Amino acid sequence: MKITDMTLEDLFLLAKKGSGTAFEQIVIRTENEIYNLALSITRSREDAEDATQETYMRLWKSLEDYKGASAKSYLFKTARNLSIDIVRKKNKHEIIDLDEAIMIEDSDYGLRPDEAYIKKLTSAAVRECVYSLPLPMRELIVMRDIDGLTYSEMAEVLGIPEGSVKSGLFRARERLRRLIIEKNIL
């Protein structure tokens, strides 16, 4: 089996045995998601980059302790905790450029310039609404709707029951929907 075809859990186990190539593949597969989560918490590109880098440094140091649990949850939990620590230490709430807040690749080919501009403004306004949510709601939306974590992975990362994840996500989406309607975005 090629290393690019391996599951994340298999890559963790291979990296645990000392494979730098497997570790590199872990980073390649997960760095955007980890960065997005860190950015949603820290709201600072620099701090998100630091949290992302520290997540992988900690992973490398702690691979020998990995027991085969959900690799994605393990990484997200580490990134989340590091990001929260950074915010606590700096105790800041910077506003960042919302176009860079969530790394979304837009495919605007074929749109007229005015349509592309409206799409960009709408995307920025929606991201602004996401970032105006309280951190617990923002985390749920980013983890599920942007990074694609399963409910069970989210529950493991957050240390709460799966039912609480589902109900919290419902409330977060409902609050986001109300904000979008309130601001006449869509």
N, C-alpha and C positions, 0 to 999 in steps of 0.2 A: 504494500500500500504506500502511495506517495504521501509525503508529509503534508502536502496541500489538501489532501483528501481526508485527513484525520480529524476526529472530533476534538473540540477544545479540551475535553477531559483527557483524551489520549495524548494530546500535546503536553498537558501538564505532567502526566506520568513520565513521558519521554524527557521532558526538561528536568524533571526531578532526578533522572539518571545522569544529568549533566549535558544534555544536548542543547547547544547554543542555537542550532537551527530551529529546534522546536520552540525555544523561548522566543526567538525572533518572529516566528509564525504567530505565536500568541499575541505579541505586540501588534503585528500588522493587522490581525483580525479584530482586535478589540480597542485600539487606541482612539478611534473617533468616538465610540460610544462612551468610553471612560472620560475622555475630554469633555464631551457634551454634559455628562452628569456633573463633573467637577465645575464646569462653567455655570451650570444652572444653580449651583449652590454658592460658589464664590462670587459670581458675577464680575469676575476679573480674568482677562485672558492670561495674564502673567501667573496669577494664583492657580488657575485651572491647569496651566502647563506644568507648574511645580507639583501640583497634586497628582497629575497624570504620571510624571516622571517618578515621583516618590512611590506611587502605587506599584510600578514595575520594579523599582529597586527593592521594595519590601517583598514583592512576590519572589524575586530571585533569591533573597536571603531566607525565605520561609518555605521554599518548595519541599524541603525534606520533611516538613510537617504535614504536607498535603496528603489527605487520606482518600481522595477519590470522590469527594462531594461535588456539587455543581461548581464548575470552574468559573462560569460567568458570575454566579452569585458571590463567590469568593472575591473576585476582582472588584465587583461593584461595591461590596461591603467595605473593602479596604479603601477604595476611592472616595466613597461617601464619608467615611470617618475622617480621612485625611482632609477632605475639603471642609468639613465642619470645623475641624481643629484650626485650619488656616483662618477661617472667618472669626472664630472665637479669639484667636491670638491677635489678629489685626483689628477686630471689632470695627469693620468698615462696611459700607454699603455703597460701593461705586456703581455708577450707571455706565454701562459699556455700549459700544456701537451695536445696535440690535441686529444689523445685517450680519454681524459676525457671531452673534450670540448662539445660534444653533447652526451647525454646518449642514445645510441642506443644499443639494445640488439641483438647481433649477434648470429645466429644459425649456428655455424660452424660444427655441428655434421655431420659426413659422408664425410667431406672434408679430403683429404690427407694433411699432415702437410705443404707441399709446397704450396698447394692451399690456405690453411688457412692463411699462411704468406703473400702471394700475396694479398689476400683479405684485410688483415689488413693494409698493406702498401698502397693499393689503397684508402681505406676508410680514412686513415690519410691524404693522399695527397689531396683528395677531400675536407675534412674539412679545410685543410690549405688554399685551394682556396676560400672557403666560408669566412673564417676569413680574407682574404686579400681584400675582397670587402669593399667598403665604408659602414659605418654604416646603412644608409637608405636602401641600397640594401640587406645587411646582415639581417636586421630586417625582411624585406619582405620574404626572403627565409626561415628563421627560423620559422616565424609565419605560413606560408602556408604549406611548404613542410616538416617541422619537427613537428610542434605542431598542424597542421591540422585546423587552423582557417579558417572560411569562408571569402569570400571577404568582406561581410558586417561587420563582426566582426573586420576584419583588418582595414577597413575604420573608424569604430568607435574608435578603439584603437588609431589610428594614427591621427584622426581628419582631414581626407582628403576624397574627394569623392571616391566612389567605382571604378569609371573609372580610377582614378589616381592610385589606388591600382593595378588594372589589368595591366595598361601600365607600371607602375614601376616594377612590378613583372616580366613582359615580359623582360624588359631591364636588370633586375638583373640576370634572368636565362640566357639570351643571353651573358652577360658579364662572368658569371660563365662558360658557355659552351666554350667560347673563351679561358678562362684561362686553362681549363682542356685540351683542344686541344693543346694550346701553350706549356703546360708542359708535353705533351705526356702521360697523365695519363691513358686514356682509349683507 
